[in-house]
Structures are given as C-alpha cells and as structure tokens.
Amino acid sequence: MPEYSGIEKVQLPVCLRKGLVNMACYTASKIRYTEVEGTDFYRHCGKSGLMLPPIALGLWHNFGSVDNYENMKQMCFTAFDHGITHFDLANNYGPVYGSAEENFGRILREEMSAYRDELVISTKAGYDMWEGPYGNWGSRKYLIASLDQSLKRMGLPYVDIFYHHRMDPNTPLEETMEALAQIVRSGKALYVGLSNYDGSTMAKAERILDELHCPFIINQNRYSILDRTIEKNGLLKQTYASGRGLICFSPLAQGMLTDKYLKNIPKDSRVARDGRFLHEDQVVSMRPLLTELNDIASGYKMSLSELAIAWLLNKPEVTTVLIGASKPKQILSNLKAAEKQRTTKMESEELALIEKTVSLYHV
C-alpha cells in the first residue's frame, strides 16, 4: 500500500479541494454510528477481525450509464448516513460494463473521499468483461488485469475485498488462488473472497489460500427463503465450519419476496419493465406461497420483505445481506428489517413453519 504523510492521507472531496463554494458537498450524518451503538449492529466477518454491517449496498442494478446519477448519489449517502459502510461492485456491473465502478468512483472522488477509511469497498472478476480469451473466467492474467482496470475506474489504490466471481472448470484452482494471493501481496486488496462457489470447491480453495497465507474471509452467494442452493451444495455448511463470513445476494428473490406482487404485477415493476431476471409466470406460480409467507410475516408484525431479510440475518452462518435498491427509501426499509431482526425473537416453531410452508411448494 502506498504510504501517506499527514494531511495527504485523508483527501478532501473535490468540492472542497477546488473551493467550489456553490457546489453541493456531502457531509455524513454525525449520528451514523451513535444511533446503532451498543446494538451489535456490526458483525464480525467469520473469524476475521473485519466487521460488516448487517445490510450492504450492492451496485449490480441502478448504477449504470443508463441510470440517474443524482439518484445514485442519494442512495450512497442514505446508506452511509445510516451505518451501511459496505458497498459491493463487480467489473461488469452496469450497463455498460464498468459503468457502475466509474459512477461509484466519481461519487467517492467528488463527495465521499474524506470517508474512504470508513468504507469497505469490494469488487469482483470472473464473468465476461472484454472480448477475446483473456476477459473471462479465472486465469491469473484476467483477474490481475481486471482488478487493475477496476481500480482505475474507481480511482482507488486498493479495494478492501476482491472476489473471484465464479468457479472456473478449465483453469487450475491453484492458478486462480495464487492470483488472489498475489493481488493481496501487491497491496491491491486487503482481503479476498469467493463468489458462487459450491462447498467442495470452496474447501479445496481455502486449503490453497491458507497455505499461501492469503486472507480469505468471505463467500458471496445467492440465498433466500426461496433459493436454497447453498444448503444443498454444501457451501452454507462449509463456510460456517471453516470460520468464513457469508454475504447473501438476491435476498428478496428479485423482488418476489415483497408485497409488490401479492395481488398483481404493477406496471412500473421490474417484471413489467425488464423481464431478464424475473418473469411474470414465475410470479404467478409462486403467488400462493408468497401469500402464505406474508401471513407468517404478519404474525411477527413484519412485511414480507422484512421477514425475508430477518430470516437470513437470524442464521449464524450469515454475516451480511446484500441488497439492491432503486431509490433511497428502499434502503431505509431494508434497514428497518435488520432492526426488527435484532429485536424480535424468532421461535423455532415459527421457523419450522416457514420451512414446512416452503417445502410444500417444492422450492
């Protein structure tokens, strides 16, 4: 890591450095930590020393070149003002590829650079990024080149966590893990993580990383009441047994685990506007189950989305729930779910009812 002296270490936002008195300049809430003090809001990431908030903001959607930049800023500000210190990206988040990192880098540079040491920023590589044989999967060449590009887009010397984004059946696992270790040794990442791995491959990877003395601390996988893949492929059990953290994406199953689709499909919903990730027939077929889960949520005085997030955070294996948002109020709603989870005892009988309800629909 580059060394800084004195005043250089904390870089002022662009609006202050340039003396642009008419330019709005973000100042973080002074109570962003005190309002969660003493509540165990921040959780250790597995057995590591790094602590993460229960809710992290993912930039998969709504931070691309086609999205509203002012709205992006307000979502980042809202998150940080309420204790969300973890922002998650990947090289190809957009659209277009790379644009989420560029936009987040601009927000950091122009508004939030003074708070860099209070943020946990992660990015990934493993999926398609550029043309040709070197812009995909898990080779040393791809991973190291991709992170260099990501750092340039965000204007950062390092990220806090760098992930390999998916398993690569055609690259030796040793090569991929050595690339991660080299990235840490070079000072371009503080920790590494694995995303979309199964339990047996993760176990092999962690043995290699442990031998390389590489700080592998976290897995990132899709997990929700409706998606139990990691329970079946061994990842959930393995990550907990080995003392690694777990951050879960798509906790609301692309919006199905909200009250949005309980009665109909709104015209402004993701299903109506963009059917790439969630289709109308999926929603219709799942509606009876969603209705039953909503009834269970009502018993806790929660909404369906609050129950979905609380169910994850109630699990000892889970460190953090990774949310997406299209507007600031959705972030606040998800934080409310985390607060309810901390203050609500979820009885084993009621948790068993959720499992029984889900199993009846063969999810």
Short mmCIF file of the C-alpha atoms (twelve columns), coordinates in Angstrom:
data_MODEL
# 
_entry.id   MODEL 
# 
loop_
_atom_site.group_PDB 
_atom_site.id 
_atom_site.type_symbol 
_atom_site.label_atom_id 
_atom_site.label_alt_id 
_atom_site.label_comp_id 
_atom_site.label_asym_id 
_atom_site.label_seq_id 
_atom_site.Cartn_x 
_atom_site.Cartn_y 
_atom_site.Cartn_z 
_atom_site.pdbx_PDB_model_num 
ATOM 1   C CA . MET A 1   0.000   0.000   0.000   1 
ATOM 2   C CA . PRO A 2   1.333   3.499   -0.757  1 
ATOM 3   C CA . GLU A 3   2.463   5.454   2.295   1 
ATOM 4   C CA . TYR A 4   0.896   8.779   3.081   1 
ATOM 5   C CA . SER A 5   2.147   11.593  5.206   1 
ATOM 6   C CA . GLY A 6   -0.031  13.711  7.391   1 
ATOM 7   C CA . ILE A 7   -2.667  15.673  5.546   1 
ATOM 8   C CA . GLU A 8   -2.307  13.634  2.340   1 
ATOM 9   C CA . LYS A 9   -3.858  10.568  3.951   1 
ATOM 10  C CA . VAL A 10  -7.409  11.970  4.076   1 
ATOM 11  C CA . GLN A 11  -8.206  13.541  0.736   1 
ATOM 12  C CA . LEU A 12  -10.836 16.238  0.737   1 
ATOM 13  C CA . PRO A 13  -13.792 15.938  -1.632  1 
ATOM 14  C CA . VAL A 14  -13.438 17.688  -4.987  1 
ATOM 15  C CA . CYS A 15  -15.894 20.426  -3.999  1 
ATOM 16  C CA . LEU A 16  -13.649 21.461  -1.087  1 
ATOM 17  C CA . ARG A 17  -10.291 20.977  -2.793  1 
ATOM 18  C CA . LYS A 18  -11.311 23.246  -5.654  1 
ATOM 19  C CA . GLY A 19  -13.014 25.784  -3.425  1 
ATOM 20  C CA . LEU A 20  -16.283 25.497  -5.318  1 
ATOM 21  C CA . VAL A 21  -18.465 27.201  -2.733  1 
ATOM 22  C CA . ASN A 22  -21.606 26.884  -4.849  1 
ATOM 23  C CA . MET A 23  -21.135 23.150  -5.368  1 
ATOM 24  C CA . ALA A 24  -23.160 20.946  -3.006  1 
ATOM 25  C CA . CYS A 25  -20.801 18.922  -0.837  1 
ATOM 26  C CA . TYR A 26  -21.876 15.846  1.087   1 
ATOM 27  C CA . THR A 27  -21.321 15.757  4.829   1 
ATOM 28  C CA . ALA A 28  -22.078 12.464  6.547   1 
ATOM 29  C CA . SER A 29  -24.550 12.274  9.403   1 
ATOM 30  C CA . LYS A 30  -22.875 12.818  12.749  1 
ATOM 31  C CA . ILE A 31  -25.016 10.087  14.339  1 
ATOM 32  C CA . ARG A 32  -24.330 7.374   11.766  1 
ATOM 33  C CA . TYR A 33  -22.537 5.294   14.400  1 
ATOM 34  C CA . THR A 34  -24.025 6.533   17.668  1 
ATOM 35  C CA . GLU A 35  -27.574 5.544   16.687  1 
ATOM 36  C CA . VAL A 36  -26.511 1.879   16.401  1 
ATOM 37  C CA . GLU A 37  -24.052 1.949   19.291  1 
ATOM 38  C CA . GLY A 38  -24.472 -0.961  21.683  1 
ATOM 39  C CA . THR A 39  -26.807 -2.879  19.357  1 
ATOM 40  C CA . ASP A 40  -24.316 -5.340  17.835  1 
ATOM 41  C CA . PHE A 41  -25.157 -3.723  14.503  1 
ATOM 42  C CA . TYR A 42  -21.737 -4.561  13.052  1 
ATOM 43  C CA . ARG A 43  -20.852 -8.247  12.836  1 
ATOM 44  C CA . HIS A 44  -17.503 -9.984  12.561  1 
ATOM 45  C CA . CYS A 45  -16.964 -11.468 9.118   1 
ATOM 46  C CA . GLY A 46  -16.483 -15.080 10.136  1 
ATOM 47  C CA . LYS A 47  -13.483 -15.374 12.443  1 
ATOM 48  C CA . SER A 48  -11.717 -12.382 10.889  1 
ATOM 49  C CA . GLY A 49  -11.243 -9.016  12.539  1 
ATOM 50  C CA . LEU A 50  -13.222 -7.213  9.836   1 
ATOM 51  C CA . MET A 51  -16.693 -6.124  10.888  1 
ATOM 52  C CA . LEU A 52  -19.507 -5.588  8.409   1 
ATOM 53  C CA . PRO A 53  -22.977 -4.057  8.720   1 
ATOM 54  C CA . PRO A 54  -25.988 -6.401  8.541   1 
ATOM 55  C CA . ILE A 55  -27.058 -4.697  5.313   1 
ATOM 56  C CA . ALA A 56  -24.665 -3.883  2.466   1 
ATOM 57  C CA . LEU A 57  -25.484 -1.928  -0.694  1 
ATOM 58  C CA . GLY A 58  -24.914 -3.739  -3.973  1 
ATOM 59  C CA . LEU A 59  -24.441 -1.780  -7.193  1 
ATOM 60  C CA . TRP A 60  -25.487 -4.543  -9.610  1 
ATOM 61  C CA . HIS A 61  -28.529 -2.567  -10.768 1 
ATOM 62  C CA . ASN A 62  -29.296 1.168   -10.978 1 
ATOM 63  C CA . PHE A 63  -25.690 2.426   -11.042 1 
ATOM 64  C CA . GLY A 64  -25.011 2.047   -14.760 1 
ATOM 65  C CA . SER A 65  -24.563 4.502   -17.601 1 
ATOM 66  C CA . VAL A 66  -28.312 4.481   -18.299 1 
ATOM 67  C CA . ASP A 67  -29.287 5.394   -14.715 1 
ATOM 68  C CA . ASN A 68  -29.810 8.689   -12.898 1 
ATOM 69  C CA . TYR A 69  -26.565 9.875   -11.327 1 
ATOM 70  C CA . GLU A 70  -28.218 12.103  -8.721  1 
ATOM 71  C CA . ASN A 71  -30.258 9.139   -7.525  1 
ATOM 72  C CA . MET A 72  -27.078 7.059   -7.241  1 
ATOM 73  C CA . LYS A 73  -25.539 9.719   -5.018  1 
ATOM 74  C CA . GLN A 74  -28.561 9.925   -2.762  1 
ATOM 75  C CA . MET A 75  -28.631 6.140   -2.344  1 
ATOM 76  C CA . CYS A 76  -24.962 6.091   -1.323  1 
ATOM 77  C CA . PHE A 77  -25.470 8.999   1.075   1 
ATOM 78  C CA . THR A 78  -28.569 7.428   2.622   1 
ATOM 79  C CA . ALA A 79  -26.768 4.133   3.118   1 
ATOM 80  C CA . PHE A 80  -23.689 5.643   4.747   1 
ATOM 81  C CA . ASP A 81  -25.701 8.053   6.901   1 
ATOM 82  C CA . HIS A 82  -27.425 5.033   8.448   1 
ATOM 83  C CA . GLY A 83  -24.375 2.904   9.164   1 
ATOM 84  C CA . ILE A 84  -24.033 0.969   5.895   1 
ATOM 85  C CA . THR A 85  -20.300 1.024   5.334   1 
ATOM 86  C CA . HIS A 86  -20.041 -1.794  2.775   1 
ATOM 87  C CA . PHE A 87  -20.518 -1.137  -0.953  1 
ATOM 88  C CA . ASP A 88  -20.271 -4.077  -3.343  1 
ATOM 89  C CA . LEU A 89  -19.412 -3.927  -7.048  1 
ATOM 90  C CA . ALA A 90  -18.068 -6.076  -9.880  1 
ATOM 91  C CA . ASN A 91  -16.094 -5.266  -13.002 1 
ATOM 92  C CA . ASN A 92  -19.047 -5.732  -15.360 1 
ATOM 93  C CA . TYR A 93  -21.836 -4.094  -13.365 1 
ATOM 94  C CA . GLY A 94  -23.685 -1.548  -15.475 1 
ATOM 95  C CA . PRO A 95  -24.882 -1.434  -18.144 1 
ATOM 96  C CA . VAL A 96  -22.485 -0.715  -19.817 1 
ATOM 97  C CA . TYR A 97  -19.755 -2.930  -18.368 1 
ATOM 98  C CA . GLY A 98  -17.626 -0.974  -15.917 1 
ATOM 99  C CA . SER A 99  -20.017 1.959   -15.604 1 
ATOM 100 C CA . ALA A 100 -21.095 1.137   -12.031 1 
ATOM 101 C CA . GLU A 101 -17.465 1.312   -10.921 1 
ATOM 102 C CA . GLU A 102 -16.988 4.556   -12.845 1 
ATOM 103 C CA . ASN A 103 -20.059 6.148   -11.262 1 
ATOM 104 C CA . PHE A 104 -19.169 4.949   -7.779  1 
ATOM 105 C CA . GLY A 105 -15.629 6.213   -8.292  1 
ATOM 106 C CA . ARG A 106 -16.998 9.612   -9.239  1 
ATOM 107 C CA . ILE A 107 -19.165 9.709   -6.109  1 
ATOM 108 C CA . LEU A 108 -16.135 8.806   -3.998  1 
ATOM 109 C CA . ARG A 109 -13.941 11.378  -5.681  1 
ATOM 110 C CA . GLU A 110 -16.407 14.260  -5.681  1 
ATOM 111 C CA . GLU A 111 -18.322 13.658  -2.446  1 
ATOM 112 C CA . MET A 112 -17.076 10.888  -0.149  1 
ATOM 113 C CA . SER A 113 -13.282 10.744  -0.387  1 
ATOM 114 C CA . ALA A 114 -12.909 12.053  3.172   1 
ATOM 115 C CA . TYR A 115 -14.667 8.896   4.383   1 
ATOM 116 C CA . ARG A 116 -12.664 6.315   2.422   1 
ATOM 117 C CA . ASP A 117 -11.190 4.725   5.548   1 
ATOM 118 C CA . GLU A 118 -14.710 4.219   6.915   1 
ATOM 119 C CA . LEU A 119 -15.809 2.223   3.859   1 
ATOM 120 C CA . VAL A 120 -15.467 -1.416  2.864   1 
ATOM 121 C CA . ILE A 121 -15.408 -1.491  -0.933  1 
ATOM 122 C CA . SER A 122 -15.433 -4.765  -2.835  1 
ATOM 123 C CA . THR A 123 -15.280 -5.719  -6.479  1 
ATOM 124 C CA . LYS A 124 -15.056 -8.945  -8.460  1 
ATOM 125 C CA . ALA A 125 -13.911 -10.584 -11.668 1 
ATOM 126 C CA . GLY A 126 -14.891 -13.896 -13.186 1 
ATOM 127 C CA . TYR A 127 -17.654 -13.246 -15.670 1 
ATOM 128 C CA . ASP A 128 -17.458 -11.801 -19.169 1 
ATOM 129 C CA . MET A 129 -15.793 -8.378  -19.258 1 
ATOM 130 C CA . TRP A 130 -13.968 -7.827  -22.549 1 
ATOM 131 C CA . GLU A 131 -13.539 -9.606  -25.879 1 
ATOM 132 C CA . GLY A 132 -11.059 -12.368 -26.506 1 
ATOM 133 C CA . PRO A 133 -9.703  -15.237 -24.383 1 
ATOM 134 C CA . TYR A 134 -8.358  -13.041 -21.550 1 
ATOM 135 C CA . GLY A 135 -11.525 -11.250 -20.456 1 
ATOM 136 C CA . ASN A 136 -13.424 -14.011 -18.657 1 
ATOM 137 C CA . TRP A 137 -13.234 -16.842 -16.103 1 
ATOM 138 C CA . GLY A 138 -10.312 -17.288 -13.674 1 
ATOM 139 C CA . SER A 139 -6.862  -17.091 -15.186 1 
ATOM 140 C CA . ARG A 140 -4.131  -15.120 -13.435 1 
ATOM 141 C CA . LYS A 141 -3.931  -12.800 -16.451 1 
ATOM 142 C CA . TYR A 142 -7.642  -11.977 -16.384 1 
ATOM 143 C CA . LEU A 143 -8.006  -11.470 -12.628 1 
ATOM 144 C CA . ILE A 144 -4.994  -9.209  -12.205 1 
ATOM 145 C CA . ALA A 145 -5.697  -7.171  -15.351 1 
ATOM 146 C CA . SER A 146 -9.364  -6.828  -14.412 1 
ATOM 147 C CA . LEU A 147 -8.607  -5.511  -10.932 1 
ATOM 148 C CA . ASP A 148 -6.141  -3.017  -12.373 1 
ATOM 149 C CA . GLN A 149 -8.926  -1.740  -14.623 1 
ATOM 150 C CA . SER A 150 -11.415 -1.641  -11.726 1 
ATOM 151 C CA . LEU A 151 -9.044  0.382   -9.561  1 
ATOM 152 C CA . LYS A 152 -8.512  2.836   -12.398 1 
ATOM 153 C CA . ARG A 153 -12.277 3.230   -12.933 1 
ATOM 154 C CA . MET A 154 -12.870 3.874   -9.221  1 
ATOM 155 C CA . GLY A 155 -9.752  5.994   -8.739  1 
ATOM 156 C CA . LEU A 156 -8.533  3.814   -5.867  1 
ATOM 157 C CA . PRO A 157 -5.115  2.331   -4.992  1 
ATOM 158 C CA . TYR A 158 -6.778  -0.743  -3.456  1 
ATOM 159 C CA . VAL A 159 -10.106 -2.366  -2.621  1 
ATOM 160 C CA . ASP A 160 -10.950 -3.894  0.729   1 
ATOM 161 C CA . ILE A 161 -12.232 -7.195  -0.692  1 
ATOM 162 C CA . PHE A 162 -11.576 -8.718  -4.108  1 
ATOM 163 C CA . TYR A 163 -13.617 -11.740 -5.189  1 
ATOM 164 C CA . HIS A 164 -13.248 -14.410 -7.793  1 
ATOM 165 C CA . HIS A 165 -16.795 -14.196 -9.145  1 
ATOM 166 C CA . ARG A 166 -17.434 -17.813 -10.177 1 
ATOM 167 C CA . MET A 167 -15.859 -21.242 -10.360 1 
ATOM 168 C CA . ASP A 168 -13.787 -21.940 -13.473 1 
ATOM 169 C CA . PRO A 169 -13.714 -25.611 -14.524 1 
ATOM 170 C CA . ASN A 170 -10.989 -25.014 -17.121 1 
ATOM 171 C CA . THR A 171 -8.381  -23.169 -15.042 1 
ATOM 172 C CA . PRO A 172 -6.405  -24.950 -12.303 1 
ATOM 173 C CA . LEU A 173 -7.751  -23.855 -8.928  1 
ATOM 174 C CA . GLU A 174 -4.150  -23.307 -7.802  1 
ATOM 175 C CA . GLU A 175 -3.648  -20.679 -10.526 1 
ATOM 176 C CA . THR A 176 -6.777  -18.750 -9.571  1 
ATOM 177 C CA . MET A 177 -5.977  -18.824 -5.849  1 
ATOM 178 C CA . GLU A 178 -2.357  -17.818 -6.426  1 
ATOM 179 C CA . ALA A 179 -3.624  -14.829 -8.429  1 
ATOM 180 C CA . LEU A 180 -5.743  -13.782 -5.439  1 
ATOM 181 C CA . ALA A 181 -2.760  -14.164 -3.128  1 
ATOM 182 C CA . GLN A 182 -0.583  -12.120 -5.475  1 
ATOM 183 C CA . ILE A 183 -3.219  -9.379  -5.543  1 
ATOM 184 C CA . VAL A 184 -3.085  -9.122  -1.745  1 
ATOM 185 C CA . ARG A 185 0.723   -9.205  -1.687  1 
ATOM 186 C CA . SER A 186 0.811   -6.389  -4.243  1 
ATOM 187 C CA . GLY A 187 -1.336  -4.197  -1.981  1 
ATOM 188 C CA . LYS A 188 -4.295  -4.032  -4.370  1 
ATOM 189 C CA . ALA A 189 -6.710  -5.766  -1.967  1 
ATOM 190 C CA . LEU A 190 -6.789  -6.244  1.799   1 
ATOM 191 C CA . TYR A 191 -8.854  -9.436  1.780   1 
ATOM 192 C CA . VAL A 192 -10.165 -11.899 -0.789  1 
ATOM 193 C CA . GLY A 193 -13.478 -13.687 -1.209  1 
ATOM 194 C CA . LEU A 194 -15.123 -16.314 -3.376  1 
ATOM 195 C CA . SER A 195 -18.474 -15.876 -5.075  1 
ATOM 196 C CA . ASN A 196 -20.835 -18.518 -6.465  1 
ATOM 197 C CA . TYR A 197 -18.656 -21.420 -5.317  1 
ATOM 198 C CA . ASP A 198 -20.050 -24.709 -4.016  1 
ATOM 199 C CA . GLY A 199 -18.965 -26.283 -0.744  1 
ATOM 200 C CA . SER A 200 -16.474 -28.845 -2.039  1 
ATOM 201 C CA . THR A 201 -14.687 -26.396 -4.366  1 
ATOM 202 C CA . MET A 202 -14.604 -23.776 -1.632  1 
ATOM 203 C CA . ALA A 203 -12.991 -26.310 0.722   1 
ATOM 204 C CA . LYS A 204 -10.254 -27.019 -1.834  1 
ATOM 205 C CA . ALA A 205 -9.746  -23.298 -2.474  1 
ATOM 206 C CA . GLU A 206 -9.460  -22.425 1.207   1 
ATOM 207 C CA . ARG A 207 -6.766  -25.061 1.743   1 
ATOM 208 C CA . ILE A 208 -4.708  -23.497 -1.047  1 
ATOM 209 C CA . LEU A 209 -5.284  -19.968 0.252   1 
ATOM 210 C CA . ASP A 210 -4.399  -20.969 3.798   1 
ATOM 211 C CA . GLU A 211 -1.099  -22.433 2.547   1 
ATOM 212 C CA . LEU A 212 -0.439  -19.139 0.747   1 
ATOM 213 C CA . HIS A 213 -1.283  -17.182 3.930   1 
ATOM 214 C CA . CYS A 214 -3.883  -15.272 1.953   1 
ATOM 215 C CA . PRO A 215 -6.669  -13.611 3.997   1 
ATOM 216 C CA . PHE A 216 -9.728  -15.363 2.565   1 
ATOM 217 C CA . ILE A 217 -12.574 -14.175 4.798   1 
ATOM 218 C CA . ILE A 218 -15.891 -14.287 2.931   1 
ATOM 219 C CA . ASN A 219 -18.145 -16.083 0.478   1 
ATOM 220 C CA . GLN A 220 -20.810 -14.330 -1.564  1 
ATOM 221 C CA . ASN A 221 -23.728 -16.448 -2.768  1 
ATOM 222 C CA . ARG A 222 -27.360 -16.230 -3.754  1 
ATOM 223 C CA . TYR A 223 -29.535 -17.223 -0.786  1 
ATOM 224 C CA . SER A 224 -33.118 -16.553 0.229   1 
ATOM 225 C CA . ILE A 225 -36.206 -18.250 1.611   1 
ATOM 226 C CA . LEU A 226 -36.958 -19.260 -1.987  1 
ATOM 227 C CA . ASP A 227 -33.437 -20.214 -3.116  1 
ATOM 228 C CA . ARG A 228 -31.755 -22.927 -1.024  1 
ATOM 229 C CA . THR A 229 -28.961 -23.842 -3.435  1 
ATOM 230 C CA . ILE A 230 -26.171 -23.302 -0.912  1 
ATOM 231 C CA . GLU A 231 -27.916 -25.545 1.588   1 
ATOM 232 C CA . LYS A 232 -27.874 -28.338 -0.995  1 
ATOM 233 C CA . ASN A 233 -24.379 -27.860 -2.465  1 
ATOM 234 C CA . GLY A 234 -22.555 -27.751 0.863   1 
ATOM 235 C CA . LEU A 235 -21.468 -24.110 0.767   1 
ATOM 236 C CA . LEU A 236 -23.534 -22.982 3.761   1 
ATOM 237 C CA . LYS A 237 -22.166 -25.741 5.982   1 
ATOM 238 C CA . GLN A 238 -18.581 -25.392 4.763   1 
ATOM 239 C CA . THR A 239 -18.331 -21.625 5.113   1 
ATOM 240 C CA . TYR A 240 -19.520 -21.757 8.715   1 
ATOM 241 C CA . ALA A 241 -17.361 -24.740 9.663   1 
ATOM 242 C CA . SER A 242 -14.264 -23.020 8.295   1 
ATOM 243 C CA . GLY A 243 -14.934 -19.690 10.006  1 
ATOM 244 C CA . ARG A 244 -15.534 -17.622 6.868   1 
ATOM 245 C CA . GLY A 245 -18.193 -14.969 6.551   1 
ATOM 246 C CA . LEU A 246 -21.181 -15.181 4.215   1 
ATOM 247 C CA . ILE A 247 -22.851 -12.324 2.373   1 
ATOM 248 C CA . CYS A 248 -26.106 -13.208 0.627   1 
ATOM 249 C CA . PHE A 249 -27.290 -11.576 -2.585  1 
ATOM 250 C CA . SER A 250 -30.820 -11.594 -4.018  1 
ATOM 251 C CA . PRO A 251 -32.346 -11.901 -0.515  1 
ATOM 252 C CA . LEU A 252 -35.734 -10.825 -1.872  1 
ATOM 253 C CA . ALA A 253 -35.578 -13.154 -4.887  1 
ATOM 254 C CA . GLN A 254 -35.525 -10.293 -7.401  1 
ATOM 255 C CA . GLY A 255 -38.468 -8.661  -5.634  1 
ATOM 256 C CA . MET A 256 -40.745 -11.700 -5.289  1 
ATOM 257 C CA . LEU A 257 -40.349 -11.602 -1.509  1 
ATOM 258 C CA . THR A 258 -42.024 -8.212  -1.239  1 
ATOM 259 C CA . ASP A 259 -45.655 -7.155  -1.143  1 
ATOM 260 C CA . LYS A 260 -45.324 -5.798  -4.675  1 
ATOM 261 C CA . TYR A 261 -46.585 -8.943  -6.418  1 
ATOM 262 C CA . LEU A 262 -49.026 -10.347 -3.871  1 
ATOM 263 C CA . LYS A 263 -52.102 -9.265  -5.842  1 
ATOM 264 C CA . ASN A 264 -50.970 -8.195  -9.293  1 
ATOM 265 C CA . ILE A 265 -47.973 -7.065  -11.317 1 
ATOM 266 C CA . PRO A 266 -47.580 -3.267  -11.212 1 
ATOM 267 C CA . LYS A 267 -46.816 -1.569  -14.497 1 
ATOM 268 C CA . ASP A 268 -43.729 0.101   -13.032 1 
ATOM 269 C CA . SER A 269 -42.341 -3.132  -11.542 1 
ATOM 270 C CA . ARG A 270 -39.154 -4.899  -12.646 1 
ATOM 271 C CA . VAL A 271 -41.205 -7.759  -14.105 1 
ATOM 272 C CA . ALA A 272 -43.180 -5.377  -16.315 1 
ATOM 273 C CA . ARG A 273 -40.198 -3.216  -17.293 1 
ATOM 274 C CA . ASP A 274 -37.348 -5.733  -17.510 1 
ATOM 275 C CA . GLY A 275 -38.031 -9.447  -17.647 1 
ATOM 276 C CA . ARG A 276 -34.387 -10.554 -17.794 1 
ATOM 277 C CA . PHE A 277 -34.194 -11.738 -14.196 1 
ATOM 278 C CA . LEU A 278 -37.797 -12.279 -13.113 1 
ATOM 279 C CA . HIS A 279 -40.678 -13.375 -15.320 1 
ATOM 280 C CA . GLU A 280 -44.419 -12.949 -14.947 1 
ATOM 281 C CA . ASP A 281 -45.080 -16.696 -15.000 1 
ATOM 282 C CA . GLN A 282 -42.648 -17.166 -12.099 1 
ATOM 283 C CA . VAL A 283 -44.510 -14.626 -10.011 1 
ATOM 284 C CA . VAL A 284 -47.934 -16.058 -10.791 1 
ATOM 285 C CA . SER A 285 -46.862 -19.631 -9.985  1 
ATOM 286 C CA . MET A 286 -45.312 -18.566 -6.668  1 
ATOM 287 C CA . ARG A 287 -48.118 -16.280 -5.517  1 
ATOM 288 C CA . PRO A 288 -49.878 -18.874 -3.274  1 
ATOM 289 C CA . LEU A 289 -46.590 -19.484 -1.423  1 
ATOM 290 C CA . LEU A 290 -45.866 -15.761 -1.199  1 
ATOM 291 C CA . THR A 291 -49.308 -15.202 0.302   1 
ATOM 292 C CA . GLU A 292 -48.694 -17.847 2.979   1 
ATOM 293 C CA . LEU A 293 -45.276 -16.393 3.803   1 
ATOM 294 C CA . ASN A 294 -46.857 -12.951 4.041   1 
ATOM 295 C CA . ASP A 295 -49.319 -14.311 6.612   1 
ATOM 296 C CA . ILE A 296 -46.392 -15.642 8.663   1 
ATOM 297 C CA . ALA A 297 -44.703 -12.245 8.416   1 
ATOM 298 C CA . SER A 298 -47.851 -10.549 9.710   1 
ATOM 299 C CA . GLY A 299 -47.596 -12.702 12.830  1 
ATOM 300 C CA . TYR A 300 -44.227 -11.064 13.519  1 
ATOM 301 C CA . LYS A 301 -45.653 -7.622  12.657  1 
ATOM 302 C CA . MET A 302 -43.318 -7.607  9.671   1 
ATOM 303 C CA . SER A 303 -43.781 -7.120  5.974   1 
ATOM 304 C CA . LEU A 304 -42.858 -10.000 3.667   1 
ATOM 305 C CA . SER A 305 -39.571 -8.335  2.708   1 
ATOM 306 C CA . GLU A 306 -38.732 -7.730  6.368   1 
ATOM 307 C CA . LEU A 307 -39.345 -11.387 7.140   1 
ATOM 308 C CA . ALA A 308 -37.111 -12.443 4.222   1 
ATOM 309 C CA . ILE A 309 -34.194 -10.334 5.468   1 
ATOM 310 C CA . ALA A 310 -34.736 -11.191 9.140   1 
ATOM 311 C CA . TRP A 311 -34.828 -14.906 8.258   1 
ATOM 312 C CA . LEU A 312 -31.343 -14.612 6.720   1 
ATOM 313 C CA . LEU A 313 -29.847 -12.462 9.474   1 
ATOM 314 C CA . ASN A 314 -31.188 -14.875 12.071  1 
ATOM 315 C CA . LYS A 315 -28.889 -17.582 10.703  1 
ATOM 316 C CA . PRO A 316 -25.488 -17.845 12.454  1 
ATOM 317 C CA . GLU A 317 -23.797 -18.575 9.111   1 
ATOM 318 C CA . VAL A 318 -24.847 -15.229 7.611   1 
ATOM 319 C CA . THR A 319 -22.779 -12.089 8.156   1 
ATOM 320 C CA . THR A 320 -24.477 -9.621  5.853   1 
ATOM 321 C CA . VAL A 321 -27.421 -9.326  3.494   1 
ATOM 322 C CA . LEU A 322 -26.582 -7.643  0.189   1 
ATOM 323 C CA . ILE A 323 -29.435 -5.519  -1.078  1 
ATOM 324 C CA . GLY A 324 -30.082 -3.686  -4.307  1 
ATOM 325 C CA . ALA A 325 -32.140 -0.523  -4.422  1 
ATOM 326 C CA . SER A 326 -33.632 1.826   -6.974  1 
ATOM 327 C CA . LYS A 327 -34.382 4.633   -4.506  1 
ATOM 328 C CA . PRO A 328 -33.181 5.721   -1.045  1 
ATOM 329 C CA . LYS A 329 -36.399 4.773   0.756   1 
ATOM 330 C CA . GLN A 330 -35.853 1.114   -0.148  1 
ATOM 331 C CA . ILE A 331 -32.540 1.187   1.707   1 
ATOM 332 C CA . LEU A 332 -34.269 2.553   4.802   1 
ATOM 333 C CA . SER A 333 -36.924 -0.141  4.542   1 
ATOM 334 C CA . ASN A 334 -34.275 -2.874  4.459   1 
ATOM 335 C CA . LEU A 335 -32.504 -1.349  7.452   1 
ATOM 336 C CA . LYS A 336 -35.803 -1.477  9.309   1 
ATOM 337 C CA . ALA A 337 -35.878 -5.225  8.648   1 
ATOM 338 C CA . ALA A 338 -32.415 -5.588  10.211  1 
ATOM 339 C CA . GLU A 339 -33.580 -3.627  13.249  1 
ATOM 340 C CA . LYS A 340 -36.626 -5.850  13.639  1 
ATOM 341 C CA . GLN A 341 -34.445 -8.945  13.415  1 
ATOM 342 C CA . ARG A 342 -32.310 -7.677  16.302  1 
ATOM 343 C CA . THR A 343 -35.348 -7.027  18.472  1 
ATOM 344 C CA . THR A 344 -37.578 -9.971  17.512  1 
ATOM 345 C CA . LYS A 345 -37.070 -13.495 18.806  1 
ATOM 346 C CA . MET A 346 -37.851 -15.905 16.001  1 
ATOM 347 C CA . GLU A 347 -39.129 -19.045 17.738  1 
ATOM 348 C CA . SER A 348 -38.053 -22.440 16.450  1 
ATOM 349 C CA . GLU A 349 -41.675 -23.462 15.923  1 
ATOM 350 C CA . GLU A 350 -42.319 -20.485 13.663  1 
ATOM 351 C CA . LEU A 351 -39.072 -21.017 11.760  1 
ATOM 352 C CA . ALA A 352 -40.123 -24.623 11.255  1 
ATOM 353 C CA . LEU A 353 -43.444 -23.375 9.876   1 
ATOM 354 C CA . ILE A 354 -41.563 -21.369 7.242   1 
ATOM 355 C CA . GLU A 355 -39.617 -24.484 6.265   1 
ATOM 356 C CA . LYS A 356 -42.765 -26.591 6.097   1 
ATOM 357 C CA . THR A 357 -44.592 -23.972 4.029   1 
ATOM 358 C CA . VAL A 358 -41.727 -23.687 1.542   1 
ATOM 359 C CA . SER A 359 -41.299 -27.471 1.254   1 
ATOM 360 C CA . LEU A 360 -44.940 -27.903 0.291   1 
ATOM 361 C CA . TYR A 361 -44.235 -25.923 -2.864  1 
ATOM 362 C CA . HIS A 362 -41.065 -27.931 -3.681  1 
ATOM 363 C CA . VAL A 363 -38.835 -24.865 -3.568  1 
# 
